[in-house]
Amino acid sequence: MENQVNFGKSALINLIAKALAACRADGLLTGTITPKILLESPKHEGQGDFATTISLMLAKIEKKAPRAIAEMLVTQLEGQVDWIEKIEIAGPGYINFFLSADYWLKILPIIHQEGTAFGRSKPSKKEKILIEFVSANPTGPLHVASGRAAALGDALANLLKATGHSVDREYYLNDIGVQVSFLGRSTYLRYRELFGEAVILPEGSYQGDYIIDIAKALKTRDGDIYLKGPESEHLPFFTQYSLQTIIAWIKTDMQDFGIDFDQWFSEKTLDDHNEVEAALKILDDKKMLLEKEGARWLVSTSFGDDKDRVVVRSNGQTTYFASDIAYHLNKFDRGYDRLIDIWGADHHGYVGRIKAAVQALGYEAKQVNILIHQLVNLLRDGKPIKMSKRAGTFVRLSEIMDEVGVDATRFFFLMRRSDSSLDFDLELAKKATNENPVFYVQYAHARLCSIMRVAKEKGWHIDEVIQNTNLDTLRLLTLPSELSLVRELSQYPALIKAAAETMEPHRIPFYLQTLAGLLHSYYFACRVVTDDKALTAARLVLVTAVRIVLQNGLKLLGISAPEKM
């Protein structure tokens, strides 16, 4: 599987690196610094399959004209492999590479041989990784922003697994603290209100109608038994009942969204096992805590944070930050090599302090990756929509899934970089037209399945065709649209590897839309099943390879690949 990742760009980069080394060995280049070798796909036809600017990047280092460096490299590269058809120097020193059609066509048998494993690879060093995501406070239903975090975390977990790592998914439940107490009291007061009592919700109470729903469920089940006795007697029960009800909602939403967490980690267990105190003792033993203003502080400025952080208040109460430290230590104690946290935009200020805490505990900053996802702007026909009346101040994730479906919801959430805001148009997500990107991609897969059905109806045994078709037959794929499809397919393994390394799942939807666009154009311009048996065989091999890659890409996103639409 590793060979497929080296297909295309990687193989060419290796050749350029060898040519640079040869030039240095011959004394033609004397610099000791080599910039990263970058390859681009030229925007205009006639400029080759790939181009590099390495000569321009080396010019200042070598104190030579970039074109002269380009000529040296081309001399070393020419004739090295038979799959480079032509090399040209353009402009001030760009090097354009024209690869043979045979080189590209050889990817088709690899795709069919690998099947669902095509695009997967093995890392140079396998890591045990924990991705903690969503982790919304269990004080209300999941909202749209939580949905974006869910799609991002799940797709990233799939990507990292596809590139050979061991990955677990975790949801961190903040099931203790002031906010949980407010939840219980809010439900209790709404319960009393259902019996005609006039209540005033204190500041900090939860206002959404979902609180009334929980209170109604209790009234239906237990009647008026909680009206008797003091409030303090009933609050623990109302708190736990409300908490467990909302956690059940969250778990249902995640299941409906296609996400299966390996662990649901309770913050309460940190207190139960005295892990906060244990973590603070470790920091104290390492001389990482100081006493100031009656409180205890982590000297996080020693690790790049903008200020030191309180871990124990002057009243002796530990802070939320202290719990976060204990939680991250717990993760490392469970044997994870790398931690990935996915947080909302409102947590941006916590990045520095968490990285500092991890280093203070004795780990490396690079062992914690924190991804921040920006807000989601919900639109309807391009206009902002009103918030949900049922949820109070937000739109529930379940409402979005009910309206546009899970596939569209996940695809839209993943279409943009996590650190950029996202416009989610509900009407667009429901359209069964090419304007809708998820429909566009899924319909490409369904269209290919339709071609397969037609071929079978006409007597073609597709598995036999794939097994028996050789390179001579594949050479019949000479149309520019066919070769464009083959080139795009060849980029898939490197794309998956890069998306995993950079933790950027949004690259996959972009790629799938590009591949689907090439397929749709080809479908309208060419017939796959024709009277020419050899050409039909070659085209069947091509389009079934496209189907495999579309299916594999959609699966990484957690999205279905329908056979009919």
Secondary structure by P-SEA (a helix, b strand, c coil): ccccccccaaaaaaaaaaaaaaaaaaccccccccccbbbbcccccccccccccccccccccccccaaaaaaaaaaaccccccccccccccccbbbbbbbcccccccaaaaaaaacccccccccccccbbbbbcccccccccccaaaaaaaaaaaaaaaaaaaaccbbbbbbbbccccaaaaaaaaaaaaaaaaaabbbbbbcccccccaaaaaaaaaaaaccccccccccccccaaaaaaaaaaaaaaaaaaaaaaacccccccccaaaaaaaaaaaaaaaaaaaaccccccccbbbcccccccccbbbbcccccccccaaaaaaaaaaaaaaacccbbbbbbccccccaaaaaaaaaaaaccccccbbbbbbbbbbbbcccbbbbccccccccccaaaaaaaccaaaaaaaaacccccbbbbbbcccccccccccaaaaaaaaaaaaaaaaaaaaaaccaaaaaaaccccccccccccaaaaaaaaaaaaaaaaaaaaaaacccaaaaaaaaaaaaaaaaaaaccccccccaaaaaaaaaaaaaaaaaaaaaaaaacccccccc
